[in-house]
Amino acid sequence: MSTASTSGAPSLTTASVISSDGWKRQLHTGSFSLQRSLNSNGIRSFASDSSSPTSDDNSSISDTSTPTQPTSISGSSQHDTWVQFQRSIAVTGFETGQTVKERTLGKKNRGGKADRKRKEREAELEAAISGVDNTQLKGGEFPSLRYSDEETERLLAQAYAAIPLRSGKRGTLNLKREKRRWWIKRQYDARKKYERKEEHTRRMAKRHAISEMIYKTKVGAVDVRESERKYQEGILKRWAVMNGHQAVEDGAGKEVSL
């Protein structure tokens, strides 16, 4: 298809409607000329979506125009050929997953696990509503073997007899677990005992420091009491002088005023 018009006709850049015989066809095209295709179909005029077909438009269509070939639903001849081949080899009785239906133009549906599960759920729902059993997996072709009680007892005895007897020591694993459990407990007790001893040592050291401080205070208490007595006596004499009760004599026997 040519990308430009050779006869100088205006190019079609928007959605146009070709009116003929009372019907409308909407064309979504890009920027290219449709002059050649219009000439071959005998169509000469364009009309908008709002315009109605007229007698001139109806008479503009040539009777000798060749109709266009109908296209497939999917728009792909390769896909149509593949669908025809799948239909030719299709079998009945169960679902094989073959593509036996042409896809329509539009959004692609690639299927997948989610789509397959959805289709299965829809099929189960439709079958439940209509009361039809569409289960794909049926029972086995052959019935299960059934044995009598005597035969079952004999087979069980034979199976148990074929089990080899256990050899070696017994109970060693539990003994190992108990041994390790008590070893862990002894380690924990030893650690806690060490912590208690350290705490006792710190407590006794602090208590001894307090007792030593009290003992030193008691030993020096005599001197402290003597100095305190002299200080209080001096304060009392000073108060007596200030209030005129008595005079204070120094070591030489002279009266001095404080």
FIZAFI-57180 format. One record per atom (N, C-alpha, C, O): x negated, z negated, y. Coordinates in steps of 0.001 Angstrom, whole numbers, plus 500000, padded with zeros to 6 digits. Layout:
N
XZY ...
***
This chain:
258
499137500000498805 500000500000500000 499110500000501232 498160499221501306 499399500850502187 498581500933503400 498864499763504289 499968499218504291 497854499370505057 497977498222505959 498346498614507364 498567497728508190 498425499879507686 498783500328509034 499660501551508925 499552502296507951 500520501780509886 501436502921509890 500700504158510350 499911504100511293 500956505299509678 500292506555510028 501082507366511023 500522508247511676 502404507089511164 503236507873512074 503485507182513390 504284507665514193 502819506053513642 503002505375514913 504240504526514990 504617504099516082 504900504257513855 506100503408513876 505714501966514106 504624501562513702 506559501173514738 506232499751514986 506123499005513667 506883499246512729 505159498095513617 504943497284512411 505934496133512372 506342495618513413 506324495729511153 507301494650510963 506562493326510840 505801493119509895 506785492436511791 506059491158511823 506959489964511580 506434488863511411 508245490095511550 509174488979511353 510133489333510233 510102490438509691 511001488360509892 511994488582508845 513071489526509365 513720489253510374 513246490619508671 514231491623509075 515264491776507975 515051491361506836 516345492358508322 517437492560507369 517786494038507361 518069494628508404 517763494625506177 518130496029506017 519601496073505619 519979495537504577 520412496694506425 521854496732506184 522224498091505612 521908499123506205 522901498100504449 523367499346503860 524483499022502883 524357498101502075 525593499785502954 526740499629502058 527312498228502095 527819497746501082 527245497568503226 527869496263503358 527095495116502761 527638494018502641 525838495324502379 525041494204501842 523772494069502647 523352495004503329 523154492881502563 521972492560503355 520848492148502428 521060491454501433 519674492577502765 518473492148502026 517458491632503033 517061492351503950 517049490406502860 516099489771503785 514684489970503271 514391489702502106 513836490430504127 512445490707503759 511540489757504521 511578489698505750 510721489007503779 509700488146504382 508366488866504205 507778488855503123 507908489481505269 506704490305505182 505697489842506195 506028489106507125 504454490276506018 503391490002506974 503287491132507977 504250491851508245 502105491263508515 501888492291509534 501447493578508850 500250493860508786 502402494375508330 502062495682507767 503279496597507948 504390496113508167 503081497863507862 504131498848508138 504905499149506869 504334499219505781 506222499329507019 507082499698505895 507677501104506102 508721501438505541 506998501905506906 507570503203507242 507690504092506017 508698504772505824 506622504080505167 506637504981504013 507730504590503027 508440505451502508 507867503287502768 508898502840501830 510300503063502381 511228503358501629 510451502922503696 511761503142504298 512142504614504238 513302504942503991 511178505508504461 511459506939504399 511860507358502992 512748508191502816 511195506771501980 511524507141500604 512903506646500193 513556507270499357 513348505554500758 514671505016500432 515768505547501351 516945505265501125 515414506290502354 516417506852503239 516996505863504217 518128506040504664 516267504836504561 516771503811505477 516097504013506822 514872504117506887 516872504070507894 516314504423509189 516444503319510221 515710503346511209 517316502370510055 517564501392511118 517378499987510573 517536499733509379 517040499086511479 516895497662511179 517947496900511972 518368497327513047 518355495785511431 519338494940512122 518945493501511940 518257493155510979 519371492663512847 519068491236512770 520010490572511775 520925491199511241 519756489263511535 520586488509510601 522017488370511101 522958488287510311 522171488344512428 523503488114512987 524330489387513071 525544489317513261 523688490570512931 524410491832513084 525176492146511812 524753491764510721 526281492826511939 527116493225510806 526903494703510537 526586495450511462 527068495150509294 526867496569508985 527918497433509668 529089497062509752 527481498589510153 528361499529510861 528459500815510070 527798500996509048 529289501689510562 529470502984509901 528230503834510035 527905504605509132 527506503703511191 526282504482511364 525241504074510349 524540504919509792 525137502748510101 524157502273509132 524506502759507738 523619503076506945 525805502819507435 526213503263506115 525947504741505927 525594505186504834 526119505506507006 525890506944506900 524430507297506931 524051508422506605 523568506309507336 522145506616507441 521468506649506088 520335507122505994 522113506167505034 521502506125503711 521711507464503037 522830507975502992 520665508021502526 520737509328501881 521294509183500477 520967508229499770 522122510113500076 522695510069498732 521680510461497683 521806510094496515 520666511213498103 519670511696497139 518502510750496987 517509511100496349 518597509522497574 517475508578497493 517370508045496071 518371507808495395 516116507863495638 515858507359494282 515882505843494303 515205505242495137 516638505194493414 516678503720493409 515346503139492968 514618503733492174 515046501961493506 513789501287493156 513888500698491759 514969500328491302 512733500616491079 512700500063489739 512836498541489802 512139497894490583 513714497970489001 513863496500489029 512617495822488479 512031496263487490 512234494757489133 511062493997488692 511496492900487728 512680492581487624 510514492325487021 510802491257486069 511060489939486807 510843489821488013 511524488973486049 511838487676486652 510574486984487125 510531486422488219 509543487029486290 508309486328486628 507446487083487606 506609486485488282 507633488405487697 506791489191488583 505446489545487996 504585490069488702 505242489266486698 503969489557486045 504257490265484732 504888489701483839 503788491511484618 503993492253483376 503200491655482226 503635491706481075 502045491092482529 501248490460481479 501977489252480891 501966489037479679 502607488471481762 503371487317481280 504578487764480463 504899487155479442 505250488829480911 506405489318480163 505996489807478781 506702489572477800 504854490489478703 504363490950477397 504061489776476484 504351489817475288 503478488730477052 503177487535476246 504459486864475744 504515486409474602 505483486804476593 506750486208476185 507401487027475079 507938486461474127 507360488351475192 507926489197474143 507202489004472818 507832489010471761 505894488836472865 505141488591471631 505512487243471024 505657487133469807 505668486217471858 506062484908471352 507455484954470731 507719484283469733 508335485739471320 509678485864470744 509644486568469398 510428486254468502 508740487512469265 508671488263468012 508176487412466856 508540487665465708 507356486412467133 506817485572466060 507494484214466006 507051483334465267 508572484024466783 509248482728466818 509931482459465488 510415483377464826 509963481203465109 510617480778463873 511708479778464227 511699479193465311 512627479589463323 513749478685463549 513625477469462651 512969477512461610 514255476396463060 514268475192462245 513584474024462901 513961472878462655 512587474273463729 511889473186464408 511214473746465650 511042474956465793 510840472855466530 510224473219467806 508729473422467614 508029472536467125 508244474600468005 506814474914467857 506065474888469171 504838474987469173 506758474760470283 506087474756471568 505758476135472096 504990476260473050 506334477198471484 506051478549471948 506780478845473254 507831478274473547 506196479750474025 506792480174475285 507712481349475006 507242482474474840 509003481110474953 509974482159474640 510903482430475815 511910483119475657 510581481898476988 511410482095478162 510530482460479335 509512481816479588 510932483507480056 510153483934481208 510292482914482330 511379482409482612 509164482629482955 509215481695484077 509672482419485331 509384483602485512 510365481729486173 510844482298487422 509820482073488518 508931481230488403 509967482849489586 509058482706490711 509280481357491379 510410480882491490 508203480757491815 508306479462492472 507195478542492029 506110478990491658 507471477252492071 506459476262491714 506147476327490228 507054476419489400 504878476280489896 504455476336488506 504714474999487821 504609473938488435 505047475072486561 505230473876485742 504270473975484565 504541474672483587 503155473277484667 502115473399483652 502364472490482460 501593472521481501 503424471676482490 503705470818481350 502751469651481285 502378469095482318 502349469272480086 501474468134479908 502182467027479153 503334467169478743 501476465921478976 502021464815478193 503254464217478852 504253463960478181 503192463993480164 504333463396480861 505562464299480776 506673463823480543 505358465611480966 506474466543480895 507040466610479482 508256466678479304 506169466591478478 506633466635477087 507445465389476737 508487465484476090 506958464209477171 507701462981476919 509059463001477620 510057462537477069 509086463543478839 510355463613479562 511355464506478825 512531464162478710 510884465650478329 511777466534477591 512278465873476312 513439466038475937 511403465127475643 511833464426474431 512907463383474745 513886463256474009 512722462635475846 513735461646476223 515072462308476561 516134461811476188 515003463443477279 516235464141477610 516932464650476357 518155464572476247 516144465177475402 516741465664474158 517366464529473358 518437464697472776 516706463376473325 517270462226472614 518558461743473275 519514461377472591 518578461744474619 519785461321475321 520944462272475049 522065461830474798 520677463587475099 521732464556474818 522230464433473385 523427464545473124 521292464200472444 521697464049471049 522530462795470844 523481462795470062 522166461708471559 522940460475471428 524344460637472003 525310460083471478 524446461410473098 525763461620473706 526634462505472821 527815462227472614 526030463581472299 526789464518471467 526917464078470023 527695464666469272 526167463051469611 526248462569468238 525506463422467240 525831463405466052 524510464173467697 523726465042466817 522367464416466603 521733463957467553 521914464394465360 520603463845465018 519573464965465089 519571465867464252 518690464902466100 517648465921466259 516267465362465959 515273465812466529 516203464387465068 514917463786464730 514034464815464047 514440465441463067 512832464987464563 511912465977464003 511283465494462703 511082466276461774 510973464190462640 510308463643461463 511365463103460510 512007462091460790 511538463773459398 512483463335458385 511754462554457304 510537462378457351 512526462090456329 511953461372455206 511144462285454298 511222463508454409 510377461693453409 509562462482452502 510399463306451538 511556462987451266 509798464365451029 510514465214450082 510698464525448737 511658464805448019 509780463626448396 509847462956447101 510195461488447311 509676460867448238 511058460920446478 511416459505446629 510253458602446271 509358458990445520 510273457397446814 509215456443446521 509319455959445081 510404455901444503 508168455614444516 508134455146443129 508757453764443029 508520452908443882 509538453551442008 510189452268441777 509782451760440399 509873452480439405 509332450510440355 508888449896439111 509833448759438745 510482448164439605 509893448480437476 510682447352437000 509953446052437310 508791446065437718 510640444929437115 510027443631437385 508838443378436469 507816442850436908 508967443754435187 507857443544434255 506654444392434642 505517443921434607 506909445652435012 505803446525435402 505155446040436698 503935446108436845 505957445557437623 505410445026438877 504543443808438624 503470443677439213 504997442911437753 504207441721437429 502894442095436752 501853441494437021 502952443096435867 501726443526435187 500726444137436170 499527443876436077 501212444943437102 500318445569438078 499716444535439023 498547444640439396 500505443539439411 499965442490440274 498892441683439563 497855441369440148 499141441344438296 498134440607437531 496856441417437383 495755440871437453 497004442708437180 495823443571437061 495060443639438383 493829443640438390 495785443697439498 495123443771440799 494390442477441124 493259442510441608 495033441323440858 494366440045441116 493172439842440206 492178439242440615 493254440334438973 492129440188438043 490933441023438476 489793440700438145 491194442101439220 490092442953439671 489354442380440868 488289442882441228 489897441335441495 489225440722442645 488026439921442145 488202439056441287 486821440170442640 485643439438442140 485687437977442562 486186437635443634 485148437118441687 485095435693441989 484033435409443039 482987436056443079 484317434441443877 483363434068444916 482235433261444304 482450432425443427 481040433525444779 479857432821444275 479099432216445449 479260432627446598 478254431210445122 477475430577446162 478059429249446586 479058428784446037 477417428645447574 477862427338448043 479167427457448819 479509428517449344 479878426349448875 481144426300449588 481086425222450662 480445424187450476 481732425456451748 481835424460452795 480618424325453683 480579423411454506 479626425185453561 478422425051454387 478707425374455851 478103424789456749 479609426286456084 479893426660457469 480515425493458227 480148425230459372 481454424792457595 482081423649458251 481074422526458473 481101421855459505 480185422325457502 479158421297457669 478227421634458831 477835420751459594 477877422903458962 477017423314460071 477722423087461411 477109422650462384 478994423385461439 479744423176462676 479799421695463037 479606421326464195 480065420840462033 480114419405462301 478748418877462720 478655418027463605 477693419374462090 476343418938462445 476022419295463891 475493418475464642 476342420509464265 476068420917465651 476953420149466630 476510419806467727 478200419876466241 479098419142467137 478575417734467402 478601417279468546 478103417033466372 477567415688466561 476228415713467289 475910414792468041 475436416772467067 474167416886467807 474444417048469300 473772416439470131 475434417868469632 475805418045471039 476316416722471624 476011416392472769 477096415965470835 477607414683471314 476468413697471559 476492412968472551 475476413662470677 474346412748470880 473546413127472122 473108412256472873 473358414420472334 472665414854473541 473435414435474793 472837413996475775 474731414568474757 475559414172475896 475477412665476128 475341412216477266 475559411881475044 475476410425475184 474114409995475721 474036409097476559 473034410632475242 471696410284475723 471559410587477211 470964409808477956 472115411732477646 472039412083479063 472821411092479914 472352410702480983 473985410682479473 474771409710480217 474091408338480234 474153407632481240 473443407958479130 472727406682479093 471572406681480084 471350405686480774 470831407787480163 469736407899481126 470271407802482551 469659407153483400 471407408441482819 471994408370484157 472426406940484493 472257406503485631 472973406214483533 473367404827483785 472148403943484058 472198403063484917 471048404178483322 469828403406483550 469277403666484945 468880402728485637 469247404909485360 468753405237486690 469640404610487766 469138404107488771 470934404639487559 471826404029488537 471592402515488604 471601401945489695 471386401862487470 471113400427487449 469803400107488168 469718399116488892 468774400950487968 467486400728488635 467640400801490148 467103399959490868 468364401794490631 468577401930492071 469377400750492625 469070400247493706 470381400313491903 471192399193492365 470362397904492442 470478397149493408 469531397655491431 468716396446491423 467639396479492515 467330395445493107 467070397656492785 466069397765493846 466686397444495207 466083396741496018 467875397954495448 468547397666496702 468901396179496800 468756395577497864 469359395595495709 469718394182495717 468473393300495943 468549392295496651 467334393672495346 466106392904495534 465622392977496980 465140391985497528 465752394151497594 465348394280498994 466193393374499886 465674392774500827 467474393271499600 468338392395500393 467942390925500202 467895390162501166 467664390540498973 467283389140498711 465954388786499374 465808387681499897 464990389693499365 463717389440500038 463918389268501539 463312388387502149 464744390082502124 464999389968503553 465646388614503879 465297387990504881 466557388169503065 467202386872503299 466197385722503130 466228384757503894 465322385821502149 464329384772501917 463375384654503110 463075383548503558 462899385792503622 462021385761504788 462745385168505995 462140384452506794 463996385455506124 464767384898507240 464874383377507126 464756382660508119 465099382897505903 465200381448505708 463853380739505938 463818379639506490 462757381365505518 461431380754505713 461101380618507189 460563379589507598 461404381613507993 461115381563509426 462209380916510237 462176380984511466 463175380292509599 464295379710510332 463886378460511104 464486378172512139 462869377690510635 462435376461511328 461887376800512703 462278376186513696 461003377752512768 460438378163514057 461514378736514968 461508378492516174 462408379474514407 463473380069515218 464365378973515788 464756379035516953 464684377979514980 465531376888515461 464822376074516552 465466375638517507 463502375863516423 462754375132517448 462728375901518758 462966375323519818 462445377181518701 462424377984519934 463809378051520562 463939378069521786 464827378086519739 466189378123520265 466541376789520936 467226376776521959 466074375656520361 466344374350520954 465666374225522314 466276373729523261 464402374673522426 463696374618523701 464379375497524745 464482375113525910 464823376620524351 465491377530525290 466785376913525807 467059376960527006 467563376348524929 468812375728525363 468546374486526257 469285374226527207 467492373741525934 467144372569526764 466719372987528164 467077372335529145 465957374070528260 465559374564529577 466753375030530386 466823374778531589 467680375697529751 468885376157530442 469696374954530936 470239374978532041 469774373910530117 470545372732530508 469913372020531716 470631371604532625 468576371876531737 467889371250532873 468083372081534132 468305371517535204 468006373367534038 468192374227535218 469602374073535771 469807374068536985 470535373952534903 471921373769535364 472070372407536063 472792372299537053 471385371359535548 471463370017536174 470841370015537563 471374369386538477 469732370702537732 469087370771539052 469974371507540034 470113371086541183 470578372605539593 471414373397540487 472643372606540935 473184372866542010 473083371661540137 474248370858540493 473870369476541036 474773368677541286 472586369147541232 472128367909541863 472254366677541007 472433365577541529 472165366833539715 472266365657538847 470929364942538701 470908363711538662 469843365644538621 468539365012538440 467459365978538861 467689367176539029 466235365407539033 465097366235539388 464280366505538138 464324365773537149 463557367560538233 462735367980537098 461291367720537455 460831368123538523 460573367051536575 459156366770536788 458324367686535903 458670368000534764 457194368099536502 456292368934535707 455343368042534923 455556366831534863 454344368582534343 453410367815533541 452569366828534358 452100365831533809 452367367080535651 451565366193536514 452389365072537109 451830364235537817 453670365010536865 454531363963537382 455105364270538737 455638363371539388 455019365506539190 455553365898540486 456929366537540283 457193367207539284 457794366299541275 459123366890541209 459069368338541718 458519368643542776 459644369165540940 459705370584541326 461162371016541264 461963370489540492 461459371944542063 462832372477542070 462858373807541318 461996374670541483 463818373915540544 463952375160539783 464733376170540593 464958377289540132 
***
